[in-house]
Structures are given as structure tokens and as C-alpha cells.
Amino acid sequence: MDDTAGTTPWQVGGTTAPVVDIVVANADESRNRVLLDEWRRQAGGSLQVPPLSLPRHSEGAYRVRIHAGHVLGFPLEHQYSDAIAGRTGGPGGHHGDLIVVHAVLSGEWRFTSGSRHARARAGTVCVRRNDEPWVMETGRGTRAVAVGLPVDAIRFPSGGPAVVVEQRSPAARLLLAQLRLLTQVADDLGPAAAVAARNATIELFQGLVNDQVVDDAELVPALVEAAKEYIETRLLTEPDLSARTSPASSTCPCARSTVRSPRGLRRRSWRTSVNDASTAPAWTCPAHA
């Protein structure tokens, strides 16, 4: 079985049978009830069922198959699903106390929460805070590995967008390699090694998020305040001041000390905008004037 996220198969749940393996006729008028009843019968309380809704077709069948287990306390699932829609997350909701990460191997996952939209195609990793409600959809033949960690395990701002990143990016490759290895060896680790491996995994999650999201509670506001002060003190007295002398093109040490991009910009885009302005007149931070 080929995996987009790597050539080594994911050994989720070891050699045990799937927690759920369900087939429902698309033309069945009671297909949604049949799906939920069968899910509860097969999984019992071991795998929470989200609110789900199947599209109706005159022929064919819907199938869902999930291998599930825990690795160092992290819930881990290897999922297969045909096209379906549903809801997840929110206070008291399905996995509402977790940050959920999907490594999509085939097909795609789509998530919507208010004005926020995320589309995770095969070959990408999607990270979401699931303490907020999301509408979710899968395409036909979607296969993914999903892992959850407590919402307070890493610094990941609430109310922000989901993070979608290519699996071939360095941070994602490190994280996925670590998770895949843990599915093979975690049960054999001693207590000290297990704690160290768990901490290392959390740091890799944090590194992936930090590459995509600004979440520094001290540095970013300080830079914004410095930029505001600079503009307010110079803009009215220098009518020829252009956008190219703004903080984005700064040579200020404090501005260049951050390795993370402003909110809403990918890290590479931020670096490009800075490099493009490298020929502009130098700007000096008030703190370094």
C-alpha cells in the first residue's frame, strides 16, 4: 500500500482489525441512521462518532474504515472514507478538546468554520484547533492519518485559520517520520524514553506550526508599536515618504531578528517582500536610532 507521506506503511492499531469497517447502500433511505448505529455497535465507546450525513445516490455504497490506537497518549487513526459531510469540534463536541492533524494520503479533506476555509489535498498536512466547531467534508476515496494532541500542548492561536502545509516541507517530513516511527517502537520504550519521545514529538508539532503562524505574544506587538511610532513621527513631516521605506524594508536588528512571518503571509512570501525592498532607503527603528 503506497503512502504519500512516505514509503513505510503506517502501523496504526498494530495488526488488530479496524475499529470500524462499515458499508452502507447509497440508496438506503435510512442510510444515515444505519451508519451511526453500525458505528456505535462496532466501536462501542472506543471511537467517538461525529454527526455525519451521507449524500444520496441511486447505486453504489459508502464505505468507512478506521484503524485506531494511541501512541504515547496521542490518539492516532488511519482513516478511509468515501464522500461524506459532517461536523466536528466545538465545546463538548467531537474531539472538541484536541488540536487535530490530518496527513492526507489520497483524496481530500475540506474544513469550514465561519469565514475560514481549509482544503487539504493528498500530499498535505492540515492542523486545526478543534475546540472550535468545523463543518467537514471528504471526497471519494479519501485516506488520511489523523493524530490529536491536547489544545494546550502547543502554542497555536485560537480563532485563526487552519494550517495546511506540504508533506514534503522539512518540518512536516520530520514530524511524519517521527510519528511513523513511534507507531512501530512506542510500545517497547521504557518510561524515560517514552517521556523524551513524547516531548520531542510535541516540539516537532510546535515547529511545524511556528513555520506558518505568528504567535509571539511579545515580539510582534513590540514591532507593530515601533512601526506606528515611526510612521506617526515622520509621515506628516516627510511628504515624499514611500511605502518602500516602511518597516517591511527595514534593516533594523529587532525587525530582522524574527524568523516567523506576519499573520496571513507564508514565511517565503514574507522573505520575498523583504528582499524585494532591499534597494530601498534604510529604515531605522526608534530603539536603534
Secondary structure, 3 states (H helix, E strand, C coil): CCECCECCCCCCCCCCCCCEEEEEECCCCCHHHHHHHHHHHHHCCCCCCCCEECCCCCCCEEEEEEEEEEECCEEEEEEEECCEEEEECCCCCCCCCEEEEEEEEECEEEEEECCEEEEEECCEEEEEECCCCEEEEECCCEEEEEEEEECCCCCCCCCCCCEEEECCCHHHHHHHHHHHHHHHHHHHCCHHHHHHHHHHHHHHHHHHHHCCCCCCCCHHHHHHHHHHHHHHHHCCCCCCCCHHHCHHHCCCHHHHCCCCCCCCCCHHHHHHHHHHCCCCCCCCCHHHC
